[in-house]
Amino acid sequence: MYTFPTNKLHTKRFTHIVKKKRINILDFGCGVGAWSESDIKNKSFKKITLFDKNRKLISSLKKKYKDKKININFNKKEIFKKKYDLVVLCSVIQYISKNEFKKLIVNLKSKSKKTTFLIIDIAKYPRYFEFILLPLFNIKRFLVSIGLILNKDYIKTKKYHHNFENYNFLKKKYKIEKILNLCDLKFLRYTLVIKEK
C-alpha cells in the first residue's frame, strides 16, 4: 500500500471556521499524519482523532504522535459513534465516490451538535492538466506525483474528479463555501467548508 508524504496543513483558521474556542477534530484519511508539534500544543484543539483505512500506518503514527491529545483509532464503527466539531478530509476526496461521500457525511454528522466538514486539497482541474501545471507551482509535489505514477498500487487505485457542482446535493441541509486551499497548491486546489445550517 502506498503512503503520501505529509502536506503542511494550515490549521490556524480552523477555530475561526468552526467558530468555537475548543474543538474536537477527526482527521478522516490521515495518512502518515499532517499534524505539527504546534498543532498539538494548540489549546483550541481539544482532541485530534486520526483515522485511515490503511491499518499498516498505526505503528508509525504511534511512534510519531505520543501526546495524549492525539487519538489513533482505525475502528470505523467507533469513529462513527463519536461526536466531532470538525471533520477534516485532506487529500482524500479524490479517492471517494460521490455515493461513498454521501454515506460518510450521514455517518459522521453529529446528532447533538453541528459538525463542520473541511474538505482540503480538492483539484480544480483534471489530473493530467494539473500534472502539466504542477512544476510551475510546487516542484516537490511534482516529483512526488512522478513517484506515484510509477507506483503499481497507486495506478490501480480508483480516482474521482469532483467539480464544485458535485456538492449541490448537500445544499438543503448544509452551507457550502469554497475557500483558498488550507494546504499547499493554492492556485491548483481549493478547500470546501461544509457547515450544517
N, C-alpha and C positions, 0 to 999 in steps of 0.2 A: 504494500500500500504506500502511495506517495504521501509526502507531507510538504506543506508550503512553508517558506521562510516567514518569519514574523514581520507583519506590517505594523508600522507605528500608528496606533490609534490616537486620535486627538480627543481625549476624554474630558478636557476642561469644560466643554459645552454640555456635558451630559446632565448635570443638575439643573442648568438653565432650561434645557429642553423638557425635562420631566417636571420642572417647577416644584421640586421638593428638596429639602435640606439633606435628608439621609435617604439613600436609595439602595434597594436590594436588586442586584443585577444578575441576569442569566446571560452567559456568552454561549449561544447555541451554535455549534460548529467551531469550537475554539481552536482546533488545530494544535500547533505547537505552543500556543499561548502568546498573546499580544499585550499582556498587562505588565506595565513597568513598575519599578520599585516605588515611584512617586504615586502611581495609581493606587497601589496597595496601602500607602500611608495616607492617602486622601480620606479625611474623616467623613466626607459626604457619601462615600461608598461603604454602606453598612456591611454587605456581604457580596462576594462575587462568586457565582457558581459557574464552573466550567463543564461543558458537555460537548462530546463529539461522538460520532458513530464508530470511529476507529479506536477500539479498545487498546491497541498497542501503544497509544500515546500516554496512557495512565502513568506508567512508571517514570517517564521523562518529565511529565508535568509535576509529579510529586517531588522530584528532585529540584525542579525549577522553583516551585512555589511551596514554601514551608510555613508561611504565615497562616494563622487560623482564619483570617478573613477570606481566604480562598478555599472554596469547597469544590473538590473534584468529584463529580458524580456523573457516571456514564450510564445510569439506570433511567431509561426514558420514562417508565411508569412513575418513578419517584419524582422526576423533574416535572411531569405534568400535574402532580398533586400540589406542588408548592406554589406560592404567590410571589410574583416579581413586579417591581415598579417599572423596570426596564429590561427588555429582551433585545440583545444585540446579535445581529447576524452579519458578520463581517466576512466578505469574500466567499460566501456560501450560497447565495441566492441563485447563482448560475448553475448550481448542481441540484436544484429543487424545482420540480414541475409546478405549474400553477395549482393543480389539484392537491399536491403534497403541501404546498404553502397554505392553501385554504384550511386544510386539516390542522396544520401546525398552529395557525392563528387561533383557531377554535380551542385547541387543547391547551394553549399557553395563556389564554385570556383569563384573567383572574375574575372570579365571581364577586369578590368582596371589595376590590379596589380597581381603579383604572390602570391598565397596563399600557405603556408606551413601547412601540417596536421601532428599533433603528436598524434599517437595512443599509449597511455600509458597503461601498465599493461596487456599485451596480454599473456595468458597462453601458456607455452611451451609444456605442457603435457595435456592429457585428464583429466577431473575434478577428477575422482576417484584416479588417480595416484598422482595428485597434492595434494589431500587431505591427502594421506598417508605420503607424504614428508613434508607437511606444518609444523607439530610440530618441525621439525628439524631446520627450518629457521625462523619461526615467530609464536610464541605461541599465541600472541594476535589475529592474523589473523585466526589461527586455531580455537580459541574459538568463534570468530565471525562466522566462517563457520559452526560450530555446531549449533549456533543460527539460521542461515539461513536455514539449513537443516530442522529444526523444524518449520519454518515459512510457513504456508499454501499458502500464496500469492507467496512467492518465489518459492515454489515447482511447482506451476502452470506456472510460467514464462518460456517461451521458451528460451533455451540457445544454443549457437553455439560455436564450437571449430574451430578457423581459423588457418590453417597452414600458414607458410610464403608464400607458393606457391599460396594461395588463392588471393594474391595481384598482381599476374602476369598480370592480365588484365589491370593494370594501367601503365605498363612499357613503352608503346608507348608515353604517354604524361607526365609521372612523373618519377623522380629518386627516388628509394626506398632504404632506408638504415636501417638496423637493428642495434640498439644500446642498451647499457645497460639500464635497466628499469629506468625511471625517477620517480619512486615511490619505495616503499619497495619491498621485494621479488626479488632481483636482480638475484638470481640463478634459480628461478622458472618461472619468467616472463621477458618479454622484451618490448622495445618501438620501434615503427616504425616511421621514419621520411619520409614523402611523400612530395616531392617538385616538383612543375611544372618545366619542362625543359625550 
